Amino acid sequence: MLIIRLQRVGKRKFPTYRLIVSEKNKDTQGTYLEALGTYNPHAKENQLLAKIERVKYWLSQGAQMSATINNLLVANKIVEGKKEKSVFLSKKRKTKLEEKNKAKVEADAKAKVDAAAKAEAEVAAKVQAEADAKATAEAKASPPVGGEAAKAVEPAPAEVAPVSEAPVEVKTEEPAPTETPAA
């Protein structure tokens, strides 16, 4: 199977690339069938210089494109289609990312619940403070004067035990006679 892909060329820490057509199972640094252009990611203009007719010819012959080449050709409107995902993750990495995202979602949900509870507590405290302030303002504004309000403020008289009708005898003790000592 033929594939159109990039071959790295250029200096160290300053790569430039060739667009090549080669067998899919061959190394990119090995032999290739044809060079279709160049790609310089550092240039501001004319990053991709491709032989458009030759690219279309190889595509018509059944050659595939790498994801990066597909995205470059779509961005430069050489071919029509959608961009492809060019970064592939292993199953192990995907599971780690899913666990991390799940933990983040749970933490966000917990933070929202805590924030809602805190806001509710603040509202309740504010309502209670307003009610207390209103009650003290009303108490200061209208002091109780006579009538039922006076009865509510006056202390209730102490209850007196009922008096029995039968006379009660009270016994008093007489003092014991004292003896005088004889001289």
Order of alpha helices (4+ residues) and beta strands (2+ residues): beta-beta-beta-beta-alpha-beta-alpha-alpha-alpha
